[in-house]
Amino acid sequence: MRTFLVHTLLLGVLLTNSCGTSKRKPVTTPKDSATKEALTAKVIVPAADQLSAYLPLLKGKKVGLMGNQTSIVGANKEHLVDVLIREKVDLKFGFAPEHGFRGDIERGEKVSNDVDQKTGLPLFTLYGGNAKQDSIVQSIDVMIFDLQDVGARFYTYITSLHRVMELCAKHNKELIVLDRPNPCGDQVDGPVRKDDKFKSNVSYHKIAMVHGLTVGELANMINGEKWLEQGRQCKVTVIPVQNYTHDSQYDLPVIPSPSLPNALSVRLYASLCLFEGTDISVGRGTDWPFQVVGYTNPVYGDFTFTPGEKAGMVKHVEGKGATNYGLDLRNLNPADQKFTLKYILHFYNKMPDKSKFFARAEFFDKLAGTDELRKQIIAGKTEAEIRESWKPELMEYMQMRKKYLLYPDFK
């Protein structure tokens, strides 16, 4: 659930697949001199920075991309599209995720076909359906996927990954996933979606709410568990991140959306996004989205804020124009934040008329991947009791997850 782009290219899809995954160690060349220094210093090096690892795979091929403003290369944050064009890659088009190519589309708003203003590259929507998707993918030899995920099941970039894999598998096209670190990859938590009744763009996979995977690892899982239509498997190559482990603390070099402007918002996102099934504000329309929580009733606390209009956060702003009372989380240490139900329970317990809390109950259930969480909250269950109920399925998921890890796991 987020918010994002429309005019900056989309890029790559270099993935790995459980039945034919290839982990390539990049060959350092002069053009990768910055990468060489980073590797020596044990700095995390995203796949997109490792040009010599994937440019040879594109030579002589027609290429499509899925990317956005997070698809950057090197310390200068050059867009992957510009790099590929400079390197004479035969780039044919870009696919845009939910928030568009440049990251400036409202959450859930329509993403239309367009042209990248800087390069003239044709852009097409993947989110929301596109009747021409099949012919578009048939026109190329290989797709690249390069989007920065944030580690929560309801973040729709991983739904975009699945759709690209479906198209590539259907038309026998190779997919290259340029992997990036998961900024919340140090945890696996929350309910696992089991029932397809709750399948949606915000709960597309049968994974934990906080899934603990990179997009490359998830691509392998999608293939290995045969989640694509008709049990197809996609020919995936994942270019791995160098020097990354699931214990690594990683601050994103580019914000994934206007509503996630800093490390703290990214780390709090999984815990606070559940509020989007309610009328409680998580700070959209302020300078602190996903860092403050409140509602238009003084019962929720002394801290106040007034949501207005901010770029990328104009629509669907809860509590807009009104004084909201609640919690100020802005001074929390991002590294210490892990998934918790304490915020949602706090607000539910304080609401005078609890029958009005789940204003969008169906959407809340899709976010949760189950209706059990909502029912447990209504029943007055504690966080400890709720966690105990999802423990068996979470442990089963963690065992499955181990088969697809490309990096050392968190302790």
Protein Blocks (a to p, Z undefined) as FASTA:
>chain_A
ZZddfkbccdddddddfbhpacddddddfklmmmmmmmmnopacdfklmmmlmmmmmgop
acdddddfklcgdjkopafklmmmmnopacfbdcddfkojnopacehiacdddddfklop
acddfehpafklmmmmmmpmbdcdddddehiaklmklmmmmmmmmmmmmnopacdddddd
dfklmbcedjddfblklgcfklmbccdfblopafklmmmmmmmnopaghhiacddddddd
ehiafkbccddfbdfbfklmbfklmmmmmmmmmmmmpcbdehiaiakehkbccdddfklo
jbdcdddddehilgopehihiacddddfklpcfklpccdfklmmmmmmmpmblmlmmmml
mlmmmmnopaklmmmmmnopafklmmmmmmmmmmmmmmmmmmmpcbdcdZZ
